[in-house]
Amino acid sequence: MADAVTKKRLPIRRGRFVVPDEPGKEPYLTASKCKNCGKVFCPPRHICLNCGKQMMEIIPLSGKGKIYSYTEVHQQLPGALVKTPYMIVIVSMPEGCQVHGVMTENYKDIKVDADVEVYFEKMMEDKDGNELIADKYRLVKKGKK
Amino acid sequence: MGTTDAWKKMREVCVLGVGLHKFGRFPEKDIGDLGREAILAAFEDAGVEAKDIQAGFGGRVFNGNSTAIRLISEVFQSGILIDNVEKACATSSTAVRLATWAIGAGLYDVCLCVGVEKMERGLVGGVAPGMESRASYGQLMGLGIMPAEYALRARRHMHEFGSTREMFAQVAVKSHKNGALNPYAQYQTPVTLEEVLNARMISDPLTLYQCSPSTDGATAVVLCAREVASKYRGKPITIAGWASGTPAYATTGVGGDVQEGYIDRIANEAYERAGVGPEDVRVAQVHDAFSSGEIFAIEDLRFAPKGEGGRFVWEGKADINGKVAVNTDGGLESRGHPQGATGIAMLAEIVRQLRGEAGLRQVPGNPKVGLQHNVGVGGCNIFIYKK
């Protein structure tokens, strides 16, 4: 087991978001933006599906978007760490891409076009005791910036 | 989407005979048992023998390697070319398309296509216990669930067009009503709208009865060049047009099987090749892996305008006596969905309908044109058949 000093927060799978090495800095979603045509892809990819160029730059996403569609899942997928019932959502990000993710709490008032934001939660630990985290989404309460 | 008009030069290809093993759960049978029965039934229907078959195509989705040769070898082993095919839920219709190309190009006169599946219960796409380290992000996070894809587009459909839960549920009511008339269907019991709406929720708004089950089953078809069809006893039905493709890149939408705009493009190509339009189609077998899929297909295939598919089903226009009889054999929801076998089951139902051999579920008025829409994660196949 790692001791408290060397325990890290790591992405459960690499690619969708970044966990900064600096202590105290929050993880953030990333996308790739084509420097030729401007299209944005999340998760990031190497080659633009719109223009075919290989001129991507990695950009951070604000993590705040709007619900495009949603469904509450009641049938458990074997092997999934998220337990039913939970919500699968498609979030339209202001940067121009859509992200597929899950909501696990307080989603009763969800509707199309509702404002949501990303947060990161521990899903499991690896064999060294590091926290493996993933992105989840929650409704932004009215009046909250 | 091809760059040439080579398809115009192809020979006319027809379906000579079809055969099915009943769909359901058959723990005591292996894929050879299922496939043998389907192949022998297709031979009987076509009036051919093993020596007439010049090439074979087929496959399954799960544990799919070398399936086609395994099935065909249950019946004969004459040394012909046999290709194994996999295209998820569109596997056996892909086998049919390859045979259509091969016969159309003049390489063979008579081909056999087969599809089979034996499935575990529950959602497909998960990871087995102990295999979590190999799981993808989507598997760990419970994303990428097939009913959810169809539910996500259903929710958008409700938002954009005012479709209701009842409209999606009505698809399952109709499917089970038709399935009750099909002795080969996995489920042959009608259900009421209330039973569908009150059934266990799977992926909101889709309940249990609105989801295709896991199924064991096998299907087979004998195809031939029209110019040799008269040598055999089978009653030929012409493959008048076909088209196939995959979803194109889009910035928004649910994507995958239910990507908006994807089927429309392939359907237009199939209609053009067949020289018919949606108004000519009297019977259609469409990919209702989940009930909302039938409504999307009814719109994408232009049986109803965009947004009107739910009302089309609700008003009975997709019933056996309706404007376009859709999923007359119970569809994937009720006939069952043994993934590798489904494509040929759709074809078989259209052939029986166009021959006038569909019994209690026969579409009235001597239907002359039928359409098949079979979607897999690997792409979509559309076929148009003419009497």
Contacts between the chains, C-beta under 8 A, distances in Angstrom:
chain1	res1	chain2	res2	distance
A	12	B	137	6.9
A	12	B	140	6.1
A	12	B	141	7.9
A	13	B	136	7.1
A	13	B	137	4.0
A	13	B	140	7.1
A	15	B	137	7.4
A	16	B	137	6.7
A	39	B	251	7.0
A	49	B	249	3.9
A	50	B	249	6.4
A	68	B	156	7.3
A	68	B	252	6.8
A	69	B	152	4.4
A	69	B	153	7.2
A	69	B	155	4.6
A	69	B	156	4.7
A	69	B	159	7.5
A	69	B	254	6.6
A	70	B	152	7.1
A	70	B	155	6.0
A	71	B	148	5.1
A	71	B	151	3.7
A	71	B	152	5.3
A	71	B	154	7.8
A	71	B	155	6.0
A	71	B	203	4.8
A	71	B	204	5.3
A	71	B	205	7.8
A	71	B	206	8.0
A	72	B	201	7.4
A	72	B	203	7.3
A	72	B	204	4.2
A	73	B	142	6.5
A	73	B	145	6.2
A	73	B	147	8.0
A	73	B	148	5.9
A	73	B	202	7.8
A	73	B	203	5.1
A	73	B	204	7.8
A	74	B	200	7.1
A	74	B	201	4.4
A	74	B	202	5.9
A	74	B	203	7.0
A	74	B	204	7.4
A	75	B	122	7.5
A	75	B	123	5.6
A	75	B	145	7.4
A	75	B	147	7.1
A	75	B	202	4.8
A	75	B	203	6.9
A	76	B	123	7.6
A	76	B	142	8.0
A	77	B	123	5.3
A	77	B	125	6.8
A	77	B	126	4.6
A	77	B	139	7.0
A	77	B	142	5.0
A	77	B	145	5.6
A	78	B	122	6.7
A	78	B	123	7.0
A	78	B	126	3.2
A	78	B	127	6.3
A	78	B	128	6.9
A	78	B	129	7.7
A	79	B	126	4.8
A	79	B	127	3.3
A	79	B	128	6.9
A	79	B	129	7.3
A	79	B	131	6.9
A	79	B	132	5.7
A	79	B	135	5.5
A	79	B	139	5.8
A	79	B	140	7.5
A	80	B	126	6.7
A	80	B	139	6.4
A	80	B	140	6.3
A	80	B	141	6.8
A	80	B	142	3.8
A	81	B	140	5.2
A	81	B	141	7.0
A	81	B	142	7.6
A	82	B	140	7.9
A	82	B	141	5.6
A	82	B	142	4.0
A	84	B	142	7.8
A	86	B	142	6.3
A	88	B	142	7.3
A	88	B	143	6.0
A	88	B	145	7.2
A	88	B	148	4.8
A	88	B	152	6.9
A	88	B	203	7.7
A	90	B	152	6.2
A	90	B	254	6.8
A	92	B	252	6.9
A	96	B	251	6.8
A	97	B	251	7.3
A	98	B	251	7.5
A	98	B	252	5.9
A	98	B	253	8.0
A	100	B	138	7.8
A	100	B	143	5.5
A	101	B	141	7.4
A	101	B	143	7.4
A	102	B	141	5.6
A	102	B	142	6.1
A	102	B	143	6.8
A	112	B	155	7.2
A	112	B	156	7.3
A	112	B	159	4.4
A	123	B	140	6.9
A	123	B	141	7.9
A	134	B	137	7.6
A	134	B	140	7.3
A	134	B	141	5.9
